[in-house]
Amino acid sequence: MQETATLTLGDKVIQLPVIIGSEGERAVDIRSLRKKTGLITMDPGLANTGICKSQITFMDGEKGILRYRGIPVEELAENSTFVETAYLLVNGELPSEEQLKEFSLLLTEQSLIHEDLKAFYGKFPSRSHPMGILSSMVNALRSFYKDLKIDNEEAINITLARLMSKVRTMAVMSYKISRGHTVAYPKPEYCYCSNFFYMLYHSPVRKREINPLFVKALNVFWILHADHEQNCSTSAVRLVGSGRVNLYAAISAGIAALWGPLHGGANQAVIEMLIKIREKGGKIKPFIEKAKNKKDPFRLMGFGHRVYKTYDPRAKIIKKVCHELLASLKTNDPLLDIALELEEIVSKDPYFMDHHLYPNVDFYSGIVLRALGVPTNMFTVMFAIGRMPGWVAQWKEDADDPKWKLYRPRQIYIGKNKRSYLPMDKR
Ligand code: ACO
């Protein structure tokens, strides 16, 4: 029997259906609420609002669970590659050997950038943030490539490959061009992650080997970032996409949303915070006190999450990768020592314990990226490259829905009541 929720408003009683997900999550379906009562709901920050039913990613913030298409992220990080995980997210199933081979080939084929598009890079001021450049350039893709109709598996994979591949090229390009360096295109014999390093490190005068440990670490980094259900940037992609704009524009909006320091920009902000702590003689306590001070807007970057009220499962994995990578390279990063000490202090501090604030994925990921030789202002771009499959999968889920609706929230108006326009001499 369908479970219902009963809402009493004065002498009016209405029943609202309860929707139950495959993992037992429950939601009161309020779609008929306004029609039946004239009321809307109020939920700033949408912390209690489900905006869709989804088959892509499951997370349980209380238990620290994250699964893509049912597969635990820990298993994917251990056994899969970013390319295979991307295929899984968008197509719903792991690829066969043949499908994976074809998809990998597509990724190389789609990596070229129109020469006219390349010329845009030179017009950005030299200090432009790579996230701003990337968002603009992805939006510009629509002027160079056809609108995408992804109504069959082949078209879906071409679309995904085009975005994943071009975004990787454009990301490296924004960095290389900002430094006045030439840009190399990927090599067909390299995998997706190796090609990223090949392009990033490429120099006509200096050969640099690609370390397989780096390739493994980058695969894990991108797998962990590949999707995270209805977060800020993914909701932006769905919302902008709901106006039936082209996919490039929707993804461009997602990149812009991700840029913020409360969201994907936190990976850069964490490193900047750790550097500041180091510059202040490594004294952590004043930063912790500042974060607890309600009159101070400062927050400990890399801590807290809207959904996870326990340790972010991605943070656990990336922390391990961080230790393993630095140990294999026989190197030490003083920022890791500060990060570990910071986490240790925070884990015993009643404020952070009471608020359920644990490290999130961004806390250790920047230290990994530093070890891989990625410049700090590129960190959020690295996140964006990783999130591409998730954005495409989520956009597609909306686009495939025959009841796909325009996102259009409501408000409670608290402004001035009706009044007359005053001519200039009467104001
Ligand atoms: N440092 C200090 N206090 C914090 C922090 C923090 N990092 N995060 C949350 N709080 C406190 C708030 O001050 C608030 O306290 P109060 O209830 O006593 O007023 C309480 O915890 C709840 O905070 P909200 O902002 O309401 O929680 P929300 O769920 O909206 O915040 C967010 C989640 C934005 C991630 C927050 O924890 C934060 O700002 N963290 C730092 C930035 C960061 O690391 N972002 C990356 C998130 S992961 C990702 O997007 C990839």
Residues whose N, C-alpha, C, O or C-beta is under 5 A from the ligand:
A	BS01	ACO	P261 L262 H263 G264 A266 A291 R299 L300 M301 G302 F303 G304 H305 R306 H355 N360
